């Protein structure tokens, strides 16, 4: 989808759909008033008669007299005194969903009229691009029959209409929103692929394609290479599968040569049966989403590459399946991690931390400025927080607050959870340096405590995205989170 900024009289613009926001009391903004004047008041009369008050409700008006657009799409912003970020996002999501189902191939948004309370125009443009791109996303299966909807009939162009000319800040904001949405789309595509297509090898091939497209350095280690590195914990998870594991390392070198990089570590379990500690059959198909942490790293690399951020970033993806077989790791087995610490595997379904811990140890060699790992790690995080924020754990409270504030700003929220030493006691083992689970109480916290034992030499944050990486039910599919949060952090760190 192509985004652009235009200073134009909205009523004179030829486009497939002209999007006009209005408050529940019928009040129009400056751009809406211009359209209303061109229609001799017909727009406001129809809005007063037919548009519901709730934020996000729509009124489609085809071939409105006095307006050059093929359709005028009016969207409610709700009550003026309740107008805030949520109202803007719900309105834009509704617009995107309508556009995705329409025959309009182009649209124009009266962007100035969408500016919310304390927010400015750049925030609005960034949010609009991200929301519209994301809402019009359609998964393209690489097999079987297509849906019959021609690509030529899909929304391809969106113009952001401003009152007055654009500046560098508005242009940069629009580009950021579009890049974030593009990265989210890649993350969603990978997450939505079935596990017989999205294998560890497929993730590695995707990384190589990104490397070729954006001139990134990409290293891929096979089983022998992983063994040579010494990642015994990671390899213990892969033993039950015929699919070969892959350890993927991406290098984005946009900053100065000696500038310390940010390292992103993504859990890449392309299918998780639980191993010998096998999961219940119901809902197990959703375990194809257990690689969404890895997918979010790849999506973030796509976003920052499109923005050409002046920053250095390393991506680390341990990728494997977790399946039961005669060669699979058994409960009670003891494995040795890359750090030299030994782990008693009490539950083979707590496998994500076993592959992440070796990648976190590997991250030390880059002398990182900060490390963030992203993982669909624990069902306990969903019990604690539901599906709205990701769980955020860190060994640096200032770092955690920065990420939490950025998440609030970009709409990809995370909530700071405790990482107190008190919880470490639950990981005691009689037969190794630690156990890989700490019992039912505070399961998301003890999982983070386990990872913290491999992160003592750098600033680190852990995002548990088990509740936010995908949706179940009628809207089943990957969400693309936390690409907005990760990219927003890297944009801010790059001074953009």
C-alpha positions, 0 to 999 in steps of 0.5 A: 500500500502506498501512502502520501501527503497532500494539501488539497481541498477535500471536496475537489479530490478525485479518489475512491473513498474520502474519509471524513471524521465527525463527533457524535454531536454532528460537529465537523472539523475544518475539512469536514466543514469544507465538504459540507459547504460543497454539498450545500449542507447535505453532508451534515443533514445525512450525518444527523439523520443516519450516523450512530454516535458510537466511535467507529460507526460508519456511514457510506455516501456514494456519489455525494453531489458537490464532491469529486470522490466516488464515495464519502465515508463518514466515521464517528469519533464518539463524544467530544469529551471522551475523544482520546487515543482509543477513539482515534484507533477504533475509528481508523480500524473501522475505516480500514476494515470497510475499505478492505471489503469495498471496491475502492482502490484509492482513499483519502483521509481528512487527517487534520480532522483526526488530530486527538486532544493532546496528540499532534499531527505527526502522531496522527499520521503515524497511527493512521498509516499503521492502523489502515495498513494493518486493518486491510491486511489479508493473508495470502495462502501459498497453496490451494484456491484463492479467494477470487478477489483480484489484487487490482480491486484492493486498496493500493493508495491512501492520501493523507489530506492536510490543511496546509503544507507538510513538513519533515516531521509529518513526512517522517511520521507517515514513513514510520507508520507505513514501515511499522505496518509493513513489518507487521504484515511480514510478521503476520504472514509468517505466524499464519503459515501452517507449521508444515510450511513455516519450518526453521528452514523457512525462517532462515530462508526468510532472513536470507531474503531480507538480507538480499533485499536490504543488504543485511549480513545474515548467518545461518547455523545448521545442527552441526554449527549449533553443536560447535557453538555449544548450545546444548540447551537449544539442541535438547529441544530439537532432538525429537523432530526430523526438521533440522534446527537453525540458529539465525543471526542478522546484522543491521549496520546502520550506525557507526562502526564501533557503536554498541548494537541493540540485540533482539532475540526471538523465540522460533519454535515453529511448532510446539506439541509440548514434546514428551510433556505433550499438550492437550489436543484441543487448540494445539493447532495454534502452537504454530504461533509459537514462533511469533517472537522470531517473526517479530524480529524479522518484521522489525528488521524489515521496518528499520531497513525501510526507514534506514535507521542510523543504528546497529541492531543484531537479531538472534533467532533460535528456530526448532520444532518441539515434538515427541519421539524416541530421541526426544528429551525426557522429563528429568534429563539434565542439559548443559547450556552455552553458559555452562550452567546445567538445567534439569528439564522437569517439563519439556513443554517449558522449551522456549526458555531452553532455546532462548537462554543459549541465544541470550548467552550468545548475545554477550559477544556483541557487547550490546547496549541493550538486549530484548527477547521476545517470546510466546513464553507462558500461558501464565502471562495470559492469566495475569494480563489477558490479551491487552498488554504484553508482559514486560520484565527487565533487570533495569527499571529505567529501561522497562519504564522507557519501553512501557511508555513507548508502548502506551504511545504507539498502542502496543502496550506492555506492563512491567512485571516483578522480577524479584529474587524471591521468585528465584527460589522456585527454580531450585534443583537437586540435580542441576544448577536450576530447573526449567520450571518453578511450579504453578505460582507466578509461572510467567515470573519464574520463566523470566527469572530463569532467563535472567540467569543468562543476562547478568552482563548487559541491560535486558528486557523480556517481552512475554507475548503469549497473550498478544501475538495472535487471536483465537476464535473468529478472528484467529490469526497473528497480530504482528505485535510487538513490531510497533513497540520494538520499532518505536524503541529503535526509532527513539534510540536512533534519534528519529 
